[in-house]
């Protein structure tokens, strides 16, 4: 789909959203609250019209995927079609009873305003895309750890068919024999071993192209249906462009490993800078997709009282910097991988016989040591990993007595447990000389920990002004 076509669809969707919101405001005068029902259950609303004297109660459960405004829009449409009262079904979510009972959502900007069904469809698509990126990161880790990344010596943006005959395989094998990796590391490799590393790299590349198709087709469909608001459309277009560029970054990285190393004693490997750029870009795409998916299905954070909102604000002051530290630690791991630093100093807690190696500043200028010096890179990662664990532990300890939503408390506990597991995986990987299984688990653990931090920071964000005004001072027990 061309850029002009996407812009045209986004403008049309913006107009449709404006019409829907205008219709909602005109219909608000026909809505009244049933005081008796409200006293029994605050999640009941009463709708009435001039053409029908009979009004029906409409229950609203507190959920993130179905906000009060989208519920009212859905109800209004049903009323217009049937000319009588209607009943809105219960939906599960993480939001609150108070948010569902809010009468005005003017302070909340929804990313999907076409109703709960559209929210659900778009949310499932975005979560699936994020999970696909997660699997790409894991598969990329396996490809790197099995030294398969340099097996394909050329690249096409659209991809190509794999070798289908013995002759095709021999041609590809001859190309690989010209690479520095074969000459210095894999000399004497047989065709069967080559096929294994070739299929690993080929699967990684094609899995990425499949992700592009899986993302683009639903995106086009949702644009045509009017589900995508201009704000969401621009965000997703940026993520799609970043994903398309990820293939170019990947080849840029691989190309550096096909060049002759500067020293005859050095092993051929990709540039640590380019590997870090490739992995960081993948992490950025994943974080963007996951955060956007959460914003679609949970436009309001769980907030059942003003006290819990204040508690969440206190958690946010700590969770945001901790989340940034988790991201920096993950990026430092990319430099560990790019320099093969995990194969050096396979002891813990000391690095060999010392706490700090002597050669950590042996390169000039000094800054090169933090990205190219094996000793410095590993020491940095150890320090950052320890700081991350201590910071998350401090977050858990400092929030034990805060008055916060149970979901937030549970998330903090899960994050603490995942941080401890990730450090354990890292130490085990180092002491075991980086086996493929533990190395892959460690990389997946980094992204899992980052996922929990994203979820935590999304859950403790500030609610809309209209929801904040409707909240009681102290949380009440939810009524079934």
Secondary structure by P-SEA (a helix, b strand, c coil): ccaaaaaaaaaaaaaaaaaaaaaaaaacccccccaaaaaacccbbbbbcccccbbbbbbbcccccccaaaaaaaaaaaaaaccbbbbbbbbbcccccccccccccccccccccccaaaaaaaaaaaaaaaaaaaaaaaaaaaaaaacccccccccccccccccccaaaaaaaaaaaaaccccccccccccaaaaaaaaaaaaaaaaaaaaaaaaaaaaaaaaaaaccccaaaaaaaaaaaaaaaaaaaaaaaaaaaaacccccccccccccaaaaaaaaaaaaaaaaaaaaaaaaaaccccccccaaaaaaaaaaaacaaaaaaaaaaaaaaaaaaaaaccccccccccccccccccccccccccccccccccaaaaaaaaaaaaaaaaaaaaaaaaaaccccccaaaaaaaaaaaaaaaaaaaaaaaaaaacccaaaaaaaaaaaaaaaaaaaaaaaaaccccaaaaaacccccccccc
